Amino acid sequence: MEQFRGVGDKATLVKITVLRGNNLRGNKAESILNYVRAEFNGIVLGDSQKLDAAVDQGVDYNFTCSFECSDAAHTLDDMAHKPVILTVIEVLPKEKKQKEEKTAVIGQAIVDLLPLLHGQVSFLSTVLLHPTPGSPAEPSLDVTVCVPEPLLSGVQLSDSNLLKVTVETAYSVPEVWNPVSGSGPLSSYVAALQVPLTAEKEQVLMFSNGLLKVGGESEPMGRPRKWPLGPLLAPGAQFIPGVSMEGEPIEMEDGDLTSIEDRDFRKEAETNKKRVSWDTERRCFLDAEGAGEDETQLSFHGVAYVDMAPLLYPGARRVRGAYRLYPFYDSDLLVKVKGASTTAIQGFSRIWCCWGFPCGSGLRHSITTSPSDPVKVPPTSCGMYADSRTYIIIEIALEKSLVPKRSPEELAKRVMELIPPRAPLPRRPAGAERAVQEYQAQIASVAGQVLEQYQQLFGPAFLPGEKPLDPSSQEQRKTKLLGELNYSGKYFAFKEQIKYFVVRIVREKMLRTEAFSDPEQLQTFLSQLYVFLVDEMHVALNKTLSVDAQETQPRPLVDCAQLIHFAKEAQLNGDYQLAAQYYQEQLTRDRSDPAHWFDYGVLYMLTADYQKAEECFHYAVSMEQTHLPSLLMCGILAEMGGRLEEAETFFEGATCVDPANVVAWTLFGLFYEGQENSIQTEMAFLEATKQQRAALVVTPPCRVETRVESPGLGEEEQEVANCESFTIEPAGYPERQIEHRTVVPPCLRLDVLSALFNQDYMAQRALAQELLCPGGGLSSSYHLALARLQMLRAEYGSAESSLKEAMVLYLDPDVWALFGHIHHLTGEFGKAQECYERTLDFVTDATDTHPIYLRLGSIYLQEGEFQRAKTTYLRACKSSPSCLTWLGLGIACYRLGELTEAEDALTEANILNNGNAEVWGYLSLVCLQTGRRLEAEQSYKYALQLNLQKEAVLHEIKALQDHVGFGNPCF
């Protein structure tokens, strides 16, 4: 590594040239005699010659001075935090008998040398000349700064860094701190921090001249930051140009007082209580070895602990927050320093910064102290910080992050390399829709050929100047046209051309594949077919011959939301084959929607077919590179396959797609926790906690719902369906204690994670982290999450035990609903009925009532309580209708003898799913009861074709057929 300049290296000459002064004005109206004095690092670099300047006119100084930059004097760190001070001094006219020359300061200007540390060799700047009090002008100086060669080489520039430490304000200071009223010793308020500048050198940063203010108003945001030079500068010159205080919401800070409970206290303290204000920024130049451990005890009596570990996070350059002030004890400081210096990354140790304040030895003021002259005070004096809950706002920033972070563009490119994007697939009709469209296309083609033949016969009449056709001879022209078509053979060709597509319509649209044995049925069918073909012909001709014709697509009976609902219902009943059919139907309608592929992939996750699941998630990402749920699932499956680099890319890409997503950051942290990367784990969990707190600012803290609901989905299934559908359970965030610090993920409802991934290893990680959460532990929410995970594993006994542990929440309907599901799955229908009824008796509904209605209604049907079954299924049909809800309602009405209502309900069920054999079976029963022979036979035939499995229904149908004497085609 290239070494930085040190003792013995050739010093670099820094030249400062004051070119011109503008708008100078002295104490009198006439011309002024003045000169410029340049200072740097407490040393006067020189004075310019004395020049006359007219009022409000410019003066050319062309004054050059210099200093040598080396490690012995005027170091790079000095140039980082100390400006060149230019003072314009007026020489006053001599009065009578005056022997010595009198002068007056017109103003001061500051020149920031930071551009030289950025690699520049020269720069020109016009700096404002801040006038002294009483001077009305706003003059300025034109200044150039140059060096013969860059202070830092390219390697040195890339390896170095700039640390910026800003001490803003200490709030809620002890009551014994009072402004000096004219009596007693002078009070001073000082903060100090020891930081490493190089591998061998450390420095104590002093922030003196803190200003004690009384309460009454808040400190304005955007106020300028001050140079750490104190009273050496004129008013106005003490502010760093272009740099101001940048506040942020409390929940996004890194300090101690960030919980919901602390916000009211901070609002009160920052408005009405006394405070000490510094608003000072100190820059420190760090070389490539600029790291070290703080082992020096500071002899101050108030101390705040600032964890700088967040600066080791990828891309992190700033920590800012409100930090509590504690009484100073040597033992606490040694424990903190020892515990914090055990981790190092890239030469930068995790250190704890100690900010010192003097403890007052009197009742009305505090006495200035310093590290070299500690003041012994009684221990009770230091307790005033804890009593008043004093805290200080501190910001520590770096110009370049210590650990680089991949940019969103780089991550997007990497994801694109892993999963190349695909162009959206064009929508292609199939089945009956395709047959109708092809028929219409042939009609349009034939119409075009007929028009061409018509133009050949009668085209000259349409030419300009020709006699128009006589309307009364239209029939003659028609006869002539048909004769020409027959004579040429085109008429027969047209019929043959259309015949194939009519056959397609008969098979695909009319669903007729067998010959008719009954002439009446054949005639009826031909009439229906003729009407349909004529209607579609008119549609095709209107499209062809009308300029403004708009194509209208018929609305499907079942939309995608209902298909998802039916698929989740099938999953609830364990019928994964039927669920797959619904997902495939969804993909058939739109294969370009990544959400459809994601849903299909989740089904494969539930059936443990991880290879096909990964294919679906990859396909979703190829359709939309920023589809967050699929990116997360790709990361999980990549980790399962041992492809850790790919998994990291997917997780990190997900956090870039939605930086405010709590789930993405939590999973990112769980991934790093599995890799035993403590720094990255801490970073991800802290960011998740920040985003969760930010969400709680705009949402009531009782319960935060951030998930997308689909009507009628089971809770586990709804949570599986959408990766963004998570419920955050806010928990208390107790104040960070100085004894230890543990970073944990936010308190999520971890059953969501368990249901989403259906993976033991991920669920166990999440539950383990829940035990560490400040609001977690062996709580009711933990046992509830564990019970749901155990239900997914079919460990019903363990799930019941976990629910009993969670029963402290007697008013939670979800607990009773889960109890009912467990009893229903284990065949204890009586207990399940009691739990379901208790769940529905709550004032607040359970998270998902659809499975409750379905299972409770089926229990009522088994017990013969048909009226209660009807009521239950009616509620289900109102809230989340499906084939099964309408079927249950139809069965209940049939058992009650309400045949009309039963037929209506069964018809609704058949519309939603015409492949349910039981629906056809009960329709056959209704038709047998009402004496409709044809419908009864057709329904019975469809029930047999669909392989009706319920023997009791089959026996009942056959018995009723024997009784009425019809209904079975075999008779």
CORMO-V448255 format. One record per pair of residues at least 12 apart in sequence whose C-alpha atoms are under 8 Angstrom apart, sorted by sequence separation. I is the first residue (numbers start at 1). J is the second residue. If there is no record, write none. Layout:
[[I;J] [I;J]]
This chain:
[[35;47] [36;48] [49;61] [91;103] [92;104] [128;140] [129;141] [192;204] [193;205] [226;238] [227;239] [340;352] [567;579] [601;613] [618;630] [635;647] [669;681] [751;763] [770;782] [787;799] [803;815] [820;832] [857;869] [873;885] [890;902] [924;936] [35;48] [36;49] [48;61] [90;103] [91;104] [127;140] [128;141] [192;205] [193;206] [226;239] [227;240] [250;263] [566;579] [567;580] [583;596] [600;613] [601;614] [617;630] [634;647] [635;648] [651;664] [668;681] [669;682] [750;763] [753;766] [786;799] [787;800] [819;832] [820;833] [856;869] [857;870] [873;886] [889;902] [890;903] [906;919] [923;936] [924;937] [35;49] [49;63] [89;103] [90;104] [111;125] [126;140] [127;141] [192;206] [225;239] [226;240] [337;351] [601;615] [617;631] [635;649] [669;683] [708;722] [787;801] [820;834] [890;904] [924;938] [35;50] [48;63] [89;104] [90;105] [126;141] [127;142] [191;206] [192;207] [224;239] [225;240] [337;352] [567;582] [601;616] [635;650] [669;684] [707;722] [767;782] [787;802] [803;818] [820;835] [857;872] [873;888] [874;889] [890;905] [924;939] [34;50] [35;51] [48;64] [89;105] [90;106] [111;127] [126;142] [127;143] [190;206] [191;207] [224;240] [336;352] [361;377] [566;582] [567;583] [583;599] [584;600] [600;616] [601;617] [617;633] [618;634] [634;650] [635;651] [651;667] [652;668] [668;684] [669;685] [708;724] [709;725] [731;747] [750;766] [786;802] [787;803] [803;819] [819;835] [820;836] [836;852] [856;872] [857;873] [873;889] [889;905] [890;906] [906;922] [923;939] [924;940] [33;50] [34;51] [88;105] [89;106] [110;127] [125;142] [126;143] [190;207] [191;208] [224;241] [306;323] [360;377] [583;600] [617;634] [651;668] [707;724] [708;725] [730;747] [750;767] [889;906] [906;923] [33;51] [34;52] [87;105] [88;106] [89;107] [109;127] [110;128] [124;142] [125;143] [190;208] [224;242] [225;243] [305;323] [359;377] [564;582] [598;616] [632;650] [666;684] [706;724] [707;725] [729;747] [730;748] [767;785] [784;802] [817;835] [870;888] [887;905] [921;939] [33;52] [34;53] [46;65] [87;106] [88;107] [109;128] [110;129] [124;143] [125;144] [189;208] [190;209] [224;243] [225;244] [304;323] [305;324] [563;582] [564;583] [597;616] [598;617] [614;633] [631;650] [632;651] [665;684] [666;685] [706;725] [707;726] [728;747] [729;748] [767;786] [783;802] [784;803] [800;819] [816;835] [817;836] [837;856] [853;872] [854;873] [869;888] [870;889] [886;905] [887;906] [920;939] [921;940] [32;52] [33;53] [45;65] [87;107] [88;108] [109;129] [124;144] [188;208] [189;209] [190;210] [224;244] [225;245] [304;324] [305;325] [361;381] [563;583] [580;600] [597;617] [614;634] [631;651] [648;668] [665;685] [706;726] [707;727] [728;748] [729;749] [750;770] [783;803] [816;836] [836;856] [853;873] [869;889] [886;906] [903;923] [920;940] [31;52] [32;53] [45;66] [87;108] [108;129] [109;130] [123;144] [124;145] [188;209] [189;210] [207;228] [209;230] [223;244] [224;245] [304;325] [360;381] [705;726] [706;727] [727;748] [728;749] [31;53] [32;54] [45;67] [86;108] [87;109] [107;129] [108;130] [122;144] [123;145] [188;210] [189;211] [208;230] [222;244] [223;245] [303;325] [304;326] [359;381] [563;585] [564;586] [597;619] [598;620] [631;653] [632;654] [665;687] [666;688] [705;727] [706;728] [726;748] [727;749] [748;770] [783;805] [784;806] [800;822] [816;838] [817;839] [853;875] [854;876] [870;892] [886;908] [887;909] [920;942] [921;943] [31;54] [32;55] [85;108] [86;109] [107;130] [108;131] [122;145] [123;146] [222;245] [302;325] [303;326] [359;382] [506;529] [563;586] [580;603] [597;620] [614;637] [631;654] [648;671] [665;688] [704;727] [705;728] [726;749] [747;770] [783;806] [799;822] [816;839] [833;856] [853;876] [869;892] [870;893] [886;909] [903;926] [920;943] [30;54] [31;55] [85;109] [86;110] [107;131] [108;132] [122;146] [221;245] [222;246] [302;326] [303;327] [457;481] [579;603] [596;620] [703;727] [704;728] [745;769] [782;806] [832;856] [885;909] [902;926] [919;943] [30;55] [85;110] [86;111] [106;131] [107;132] [121;146] [122;147] [221;246] [222;247] [302;327] [303;328] [594;619] [595;620] [663;688] [703;728] [704;729] [727;752] [744;769] [745;770] [780;805] [781;806] [813;838] [814;839] [867;892] [883;908] [884;909] [917;942] [918;943] [29;55] [35;61] [84;110] [85;111] [106;132] [121;147] [221;247] [301;327] [302;328] [560;586] [594;620] [628;654] [662;688] [703;729] [704;730] [726;752] [747;773] [763;789] [780;806] [796;822] [813;839] [833;859] [850;876] [866;892] [883;909] [917;943] [38;65] [83;110] [84;111] [105;132] [121;148] [301;328] [454;481] [576;603] [593;620] [594;621] [610;637] [661;688] [662;689] [702;729] [703;730] [746;773] [747;774] [779;806] [780;807] [813;840] [866;893] [882;909] [883;910] [899;926] [917;944] [921;948] [940;967] [83;111] [84;112] [121;149] [300;328] [301;329] [453;481] [626;654] [702;730] [744;772] [745;773] [747;775] [780;808] [940;968] [941;969] [24;53] [26;55] [83;112] [84;113] [106;135] [121;150] [594;623] [628;657] [662;691] [701;730] [744;773] [747;776] [780;809] [813;842] [817;846] [850;879] [866;895] [867;896] [883;912] [917;946] [937;966] [24;54] [25;55] [82;112] [83;113] [120;150] [121;151] [593;623] [594;624] [628;658] [661;691] [662;692] [788;818] [796;826] [829;859] [850;880] [854;884] [858;888] [866;896] [882;912] [883;913] [916;946] [917;947] [918;948] [937;967] [24;55] [25;56] [82;113] [109;140] [119;150] [592;623] [598;629] [626;657] [660;691] [754;785] [784;815] [791;822] [811;842] [813;844] [821;852] [824;855] [854;885] [857;888] [861;892] [891;922] [915;946] [917;948] [922;953] [936;967] [937;968] [23;55] [24;56] [109;141] [119;151] [598;630] [632;664] [720;752] [749;781] [750;782] [813;845] [814;846] [887;919] [894;926] [918;950] [921;953] [925;957] [928;960] [936;968] [937;969] [23;56] [24;57] [41;74] [80;113] [119;152] [179;212] [297;330] [312;345] [594;627] [719;752] [723;756] [751;784] [752;785] [755;788] [813;846] [814;847] [921;954] [924;957] [928;961] [933;966] [934;967] [22;56] [23;57] [24;58] [79;113] [80;114] [116;150] [117;151] [119;153] [178;212] [179;213] [245;279] [696;730] [751;785] [754;788] [755;789] [758;792] [812;846] [933;967] [22;57] [23;58] [79;114] [116;151] [117;152] [119;154] [632;667] [720;755] [721;756] [750;785] [751;786] [754;789] [817;852] [925;960] [22;58] [297;333] [312;348] [692;728] [716;752] [719;755] [720;756] [749;785] [921;957] [928;964] [21;58] [22;59] [41;78] [80;117] [719;756] [720;757] [751;788] [755;792] [20;58] [21;59] [119;157] [717;755] [751;789] [928;966] [20;59] [21;60] [118;157] [716;755] [928;967] [20;60] [21;61] [117;157] [167;207] [716;756] [734;774] [19;60] [20;61] [41;82] [76;117] [309;350] [733;774] [19;61] [20;62] [40;82] [41;83] [295;337] [308;350] [309;351] [732;774] [733;775] [18;61] [19;62] [40;83] [41;84] [294;337] [307;350] [308;351] [731;774] [732;775] [924;967] [18;62] [19;63] [40;84] [293;337] [307;351] [308;352] [731;775] [17;62] [18;63] [39;84] [40;85] [307;352] [308;353] [731;776] [17;63] [18;64] [38;84] [39;85] [306;352] [307;353] [17;64] [38;85] [39;86] [305;352] [306;353] [16;64] [17;65] [38;86] [293;341] [305;353] [306;354] [446;494] [15;64] [16;65] [37;86] [38;87] [304;353] [305;354] [15;65] [16;66] [36;86] [37;87] [304;354] [305;355] [15;66] [36;87] [37;88] [219;270] [255;306] [303;354] [304;355] [14;66] [15;67] [36;88] [37;89] [218;270] [219;271] [228;280] [303;355] [304;356] [13;66] [14;67] [35;88] [36;89] [217;270] [218;271] [226;279] [227;280] [228;281] [302;355] [303;356] [13;67] [14;68] [34;88] [35;89] [217;271] [218;272] [225;279] [226;280] [227;281] [228;282] [302;356] [303;357] [328;382] [692;746] [13;68] [14;69] [34;89] [35;90] [215;270] [216;271] [217;272] [224;279] [225;280] [226;281] [227;282] [292;347] [301;356] [302;357] [327;382] [442;497] [443;498] [12;68] [13;69] [34;90] [35;91] [215;271] [216;272] [225;281] [291;347] [292;348] [293;349] [298;354] [300;356] [301;357] [302;358] [326;382] [327;383] [346;402] [442;498] [689;745] [11;68] [12;69] [33;90] [34;91] [215;272] [216;273] [290;347] [291;348] [292;349] [293;350] [294;351] [300;357] [301;358] [302;359] [326;383] [346;403] [686;743] [688;745] [689;746] [11;69] [12;70] [32;90] [33;91] [214;272] [215;273] [289;347] [290;348] [291;349] [293;351] [294;352] [298;356] [300;358] [301;359] [327;385] [685;743] [686;744] [688;746] [11;70] [32;91] [33;92] [214;273] [215;274] [294;353] [300;359] [326;385] [327;386] [439;498] [685;744] [686;745] [10;70] [32;92] [214;274] [215;275] [325;385] [326;386] [685;745] [9;70] [213;274] [214;275] [325;386] [663;724] [682;743] [685;746] [212;274] [213;275] [439;501] [682;744] [7;70] [212;275] [213;276] [438;501] [439;502] [663;726] [6;70] [7;71] [26;90] [212;276] [213;277] [257;321] [258;322] [325;389] [5;70] [6;71] [7;72] [211;276] [212;277] [254;319] [255;320] [256;321] [257;322] [324;389] [325;390] [5;71] [6;72] [210;276] [211;277] [253;319] [254;320] [255;321] [256;322] [257;323] [324;390] [325;391] [435;501] [439;505] [210;277] [211;278] [253;320] [254;321] [255;322] [256;323] [257;324] [324;391] [325;392] [210;278] [253;321] [254;322] [255;323] [256;324] [323;391] [324;392] [209;278] [253;322] [300;369] [322;391] [323;392] [435;504] [436;505] [208;278] [300;370] [322;392] [323;393] [435;505] [207;278] [250;321] [299;370] [300;371] [322;393] [323;394] [299;371] [321;393] [322;394] [207;280] [298;371] [299;372] [320;393] [321;394] [432;505] [435;508] [436;509] [299;373] [300;374] [320;394] [321;395] [435;509] [299;374] [320;395] [319;395] [320;396] [432;508] [433;509] [669;745] [205;282] [318;395] [319;396] [431;508] [432;509] [318;396] [319;397] [431;509] [318;397] [666;745] [26;106] [302;382] [317;397] [318;398] [666;746] [25;106] [301;382] [317;398] [317;399] [302;385] [317;400] [317;401] [316;401] [317;402] [315;401] [316;402] [189;276] [197;284] [314;401] [315;402] [316;403] [197;285] [198;286] [304;392] [314;402] [315;403] [197;286] [198;287] [312;401] [313;402] [314;403] [315;404] [196;286] [197;287] [198;288] [199;289] [311;401] [312;402] [313;403] [314;404] [315;405] [198;289] [199;290] [311;402] [312;403] [314;405] [315;406] [198;290] [199;291] [670;762] [197;290] [198;291] [199;292] [629;722] [196;290] [197;291] [443;537] [447;541] [629;723] [196;291] [628;723] [629;724] [670;765] [196;292] [440;536] [444;540] [628;724] [670;766] [172;269] [195;292] [196;293] [440;537] [443;540] [444;541] [171;269] [172;270] [443;541] [171;270] [195;294] [440;539] [441;540] [173;273] [194;294] [436;536] [440;540] [444;544] [172;273] [173;274] [132;234] [133;235] [171;273] [172;274] [173;275] [131;234] [132;235] [171;274] [172;275] [173;276] [130;234] [131;235] [171;275] [130;235] [170;275] [171;276] [130;236] [169;275] [170;276] [130;237] [169;276] [170;277] [27;135] [129;237] [169;277] [26;135] [168;277] [169;278] [25;135] [168;278] [169;279] [167;278] [168;279] [25;137] [167;279] [168;280] [24;137] [166;279] [167;280] [23;137] [24;138] [25;139] [166;280] [167;281] [23;138] [24;139] [166;281] [23;139] [24;140] [165;281] [166;282] [22;139] [23;140] [164;281] [165;282] [21;139] [22;140] [164;282] [165;283] [602;720] [21;140] [22;141] [164;283] [602;721] [21;141] [77;197] [163;283] [164;284] [20;141] [21;142] [162;283] [163;284] [19;141] [20;142] [162;284] [163;285] [599;721] [18;141] [19;142] [20;143] [162;285] [163;286] [599;722] [18;142] [19;143] [161;285] [162;286] [633;757] [18;143] [19;144] [108;233] [160;285] [161;286] [17;143] [18;144] [108;234] [160;286] [161;287] [16;143] [17;144] [107;234] [110;237] [160;287] [161;288] [16;144] [17;145] [109;237] [159;287] [160;288] [16;145] [108;237] [159;288] [15;145] [16;146] [14;145] [15;146] [156;287] [14;146] [15;147] [156;288] [715;847] [14;147] [715;848] [13;147] [14;148] [714;848] [12;147] [13;148] [713;848] [714;849] [12;148] [712;848] [714;850] [12;149] [712;849] [713;850] [714;851] [712;850] [12;151] [572;714] [569;713] [82;227] [565;710] [568;713] [569;714] [572;717] [81;227] [82;228] [565;711] [568;714] [571;717] [81;228] [82;229] [565;712] [4;152] [565;713] [561;710] [568;717] [568;718] [4;156] [605;757] [606;758] [2;155] [3;156] [605;758] [2;156] [602;756] [194;353] [193;353] [194;354] [193;354] [192;354] [193;355] [427;589] [192;355] [193;356] [427;590] [191;355] [192;356] [427;591] [191;356] [190;356] [191;357] [425;591] [190;357] [425;592] [712;879] [189;357] [190;358] [424;592] [711;879] [712;880] [189;358] [711;880] [712;881] [189;366] [187;365] [188;366] [190;368] [187;366] [188;367] [189;368] [190;369] [187;367] [188;368] [186;367] [187;368] [185;367] [177;360] [176;360] [180;365] [177;363] [178;364] [179;365] [176;363] [177;364] [178;365] [176;364] [177;365] [176;365] [177;366] [419;618] [424;623] [421;621] [422;622] [423;623] [81;282] [421;622] [422;623] [81;283] [419;621] [420;622] [421;623] [80;283] [81;284] [419;622] [421;624] [80;284] [421;625] [80;285] [77;283] [77;284] [77;285] [76;285] [77;286] [416;625] [174;384] [415;625] [174;385] [173;385] [174;387] [175;388] [412;625] [174;388] [173;388] [172;388] [173;389] [174;390] [172;389] [173;390] [172;390] [173;391] [171;390] [172;391] [170;390] [171;391] [170;391] [171;392] [170;392] [169;392] [170;393] [168;392] [169;393] [167;392] [168;393] [169;394] [167;393] [168;394] [167;394] [168;395] [166;394] [167;395] [418;646] [165;394] [166;395] [165;395] [166;396] [164;395] [165;396] [164;396] [165;397] [163;396] [164;397] [163;397] [164;398] [415;649] [163;398] [164;399] [414;649] [415;650] [162;398] [163;399] [161;398] [162;399] [161;399] [162;400] [411;649] [415;653] [161;400] [411;652] [412;653] [411;653] [408;653] [408;656] [572;851] [4;287] [566;882] [565;882] [557;911] [558;912] [557;912] [313;679] [314;680] [312;679] [313;680] [309;679] [313;683] [310;683] [305;738] [259;693] [253;690] [252;690] [251;690] [252;691] [251;691] [252;693] [251;693] [252;694] [251;694] [261;732] [260;732] [259;732] [260;733] [259;733] [259;734] [259;735] [257;735] [256;735] [256;736]]
